[in-house]
Amino acid sequence: MIGSILAIGFLSFIVWGHHMFVTGMNPFIGSVFVFTTLLIAIPSAVKAFNYITTLWKGNIKFTPAMLFSVGLVSTFVTGGLTGIILADSALDVNVHDTYFVVAHFHIVMGMSAIFGMLGGVYHWFPKMFGRMMSTKLGYAHFWITLVAGFGVFFPMHFVGLAGAPRRYYEYSNFDYLDFVMDLNPLISVFAIIGGIAQILFLYNFFYSIFRGQPATENPWQSNTLEWTTPVERIHGNWPGALPEVHRWAYDYSNPNYEEDFVPQTVPLKEGEEDH
């Protein structure tokens, strides 16, 4: 995972030419940028498979934070697949600077980033404020945001494939676009619904800060040390001596214990091996 991130960081400096396939650049130079842009798909795919195999055969609890995390994987893969089309200069000529580009970019850089941020907020909220956010509102927030997000950007691909250029505010003079312009009001409706869904999140966030259910020390039944700190904020994180680690961070479904999780601070039983 770390190697993939470093590879993406390095390759990102030598892919910028894929924005210029239609500027009349030398075809050989264009082929070089096609190669580097397609090459960056390899570490990106490694990241995506890493996300998926982390979930594979896991005992997943679909909290709002987990749903937004899974949604991130979905948008990352969806947007990444359309990026392969834009990376090919022969294909890019047809959809360059159209709504296809808008749809691709905002699924990857918009929805994925926002889903990751929201997943982090839902996950760390108990540790930040000592209270729990409403799970029901969290579920509603996720599903409305997911459906509305794809409702906005999925139709945009077809608008772009029809040849609708981006950054135009009026399309009535282009008769060839009449058959896809009916999608624009639908896109606007989904955008408004998605925006309204964020009001649910803001209400849930600020209401829960003051009126949310008090959080336990470890509400997600996690094994790692950050969930052994007391709810109230203190200097040094832990009162008294620092905790002692006896086992690895992912000791779940250990057959030696009835609970599904075993915190790192629990000493090993006699004869027990570190799982």
N, C-alpha and C positions, 0 to 999 in steps of 0.2 A: 504494500500500500504506500509506504513512504517512497519507495523507488518510483512508483507510478506518478506520484505527486511531483517529484523532482524532475522526472522525464517530461511531464506536461509543462512544468515551469520553463524548462530549457527549450523545448520545441515551440513554445508560444512566441518566442522571439523570432522565429524563422517561418511563420505561416502567414504573415500579414498580407502577402501578395494575393491571397484568395479573395480579397476585397476588390481586386483590380483586374480581374480576368477580362472585362469588357472595355478596358481602357486602351487597347491596342498594344499591350506589352508583347515582347518577343515570345512566340509560342514555346520556345525552349525554356525560357524563364518561367512561363506559366506552368510547364510540366514539372519543374522543380518544386514550385509551390503546391502543386497537386500532390506530389509525393510526400512533402513534409506535413501537409494538412491531413492526408490519409494516415500517415505514420502516427500522428497524435491520437488517432482512434484506438491504437493498441493499448497504451497505458490507461486510456479512458475506459476501455472495455475491461481491463484488469480491475479497475476500481469498481465497475458495475458488478462484475462477477464476485468480487470480494464482498460487496454489500449483500448479494443474494445468498452466497454460501454461508455468510454469518447467520442468516435466518434459517438456513436449511436444517430441517429436522429439529429445530429449536422449540422449546416450550414457550411459545410467544404469548404474551399478555397484550391484547390490543387496547392499550391505553391511548388517549389522544396523542401523546408524545410518540408512541410507536406507529400509530396510523400516519402521522405526518412524516415520520422517517421512511415508512414504506412508500408513501406518496412521493417523496423525494426520489427514490429509486425509479419509480414509474416515470416521472417527468424527465429525469436524467437520461434514461434509456430512450424514451420517445423522442426527445429533442436531439439526442445524439444520432439516431438513425437518419433523421432528415439532414443532419450536418454532413453525412457522407455524400449526399446528393450535391450539396453546395460546394463540397471540396473538389468535385470533378469539373474541370473547366468546360468540357463539352456540354454537361448538363446545366451548369451554372448560368451559361449564356441565356438560357430560356427563362430562368426564374430570378436572375440577378435584379436586386433593387425592387422586388415585388413583395407582396404580402406574405409570400412563402418564407422569405428571410425574416420578416417580423415574427411570424409564428414560431419558426425554429429558434430564434435567439431568445425570445421571451419565455418559451417553455423551459429552456436550459438555464438561462441566467436569471430569469424572473421567478417562475414558479418553484424551481428547485431550491434557489437561495431562500425564498420566503418560507417554503415548507421546512427547510432545515432550521431556520430561525424560530419558527413557531413551535416545532418539535422540542427545541432546546428550552423555550420558555415554559412549556407545559411540564417538562421533565424537572427543571431546576426550581420551579416556583416554590415548592414546599421548603426547599433549603434557603431560598432567598427571603421568604416572608413568614415562614412557620405556619402557613395555612395551605389548604388544598383548593385548587380551582375546581369548578363544577364539571364533572365528567360528562353529564348530559349535554351541557352547552358546548363542551369541547367536541363531542361527537358531531353535533349539529354543525358546528363551525367547520370541522374537517370536511364532511361530506358535501356541504354546500360549496365550500371553497374549491374542492377537487372538481366537482361537476361543472361549476361555473368557469373554472380556469380552462378546462378542456373545451367547454362550450364556446369560449372566446377564441382560443388559438387553433383548435382542430379545423373549424370551417375556414380559417384564414389560409390554410394550406391550399384549399381548392380555389379560393379567390386569387391567390398568387399564381397557381398553375394556369388559371385562365388569362393571366397577363396583367392583372391590376397592379399598377405601380404604387409603391408606398409614397407617403408625403404629399398626396393629392387630396384636396378637400372636396373636389367636385368631379364626378365621373359621368355626368349626364351627356357629355359630348362624345363619349366612347360607346357606340352602339354595340360593339362586340362584347362589352361587359354586362349588358343588360341581364343576361341569364344568371349571373352570379351576384348581382347587386342586392338581390333580396336577402342574401346572407348577412349583409351589414346590419340591418335592424336586429336580426337574431343575435349577432355578436354583441351589439349594444345592450340588449336585454340581459344576456349572461354577464356582461361586465358590471351592470348595475346591481344584479343579484349578488355577484361576488363582492362588490364593495359593501353592500348592506351586511353581508355575513361578517365582515370585519368589525361591525358595531357589536355583534354578539361577543366577539373575542374581547374587545375593549371593555364592555360591561362586565364580562366574566373576570377579567384581569383586575380591574379596580375594585369591583365589589368584593372579590375574594381576598384582597389585601386586608380589608377591614372586617368582613363578615364571613369569610370562608371557614369551612370546617378546620379546626386545629389539626396540624399535621403531626404525625408521629415522627420519631427520629429516622426511621427507615421505611417510608411509605411504599416504595417500589420493591421491597425485599431484595435489595442489592447486597452484594458481598464486599464491595470495595470500601476503603477507609472513609471516604468523604461522607458516607451515610452512617458513620458511627459517631459523628460530631453531634453535640447537643443542639436542639432547635434554637435555643437562645444564643445570640452572638457573644463570643468571649474571645479575649486575646489569646492567641496560640491555638485556637480551634478546639483543643481538648482540655478539660480540667485535670490538673495533676499530671501524672506521667504520660508520655506519649504511648499510644497503643502498640502492642507487639504483634507482628504479622507471623502467622503459623502456616498459612496455606496460600495457594495461588488465588488470583482474583476471580476466577470463573468456576468455582467449586459448586456447580449446580447438579441436582439429581444425584447426589452422593449416596450410594446404597447404605452407608453407615449411619445415615440420619433420616429421620422421618420427614423433616422439612425439606422443601425443594431447594433451599438455598442455605449455604453455610458461610457466614461472614469470615473474613480473613483473621479476625481476632480470636476465633474459637480455637482452642488448643487441639492438637491431634489426639485422638484416642490411642490407647495402648495397642500397638500392632498396626495402627492405621497408616497407610502410605499417603503422601501428599498427592491428591488428584490434580 
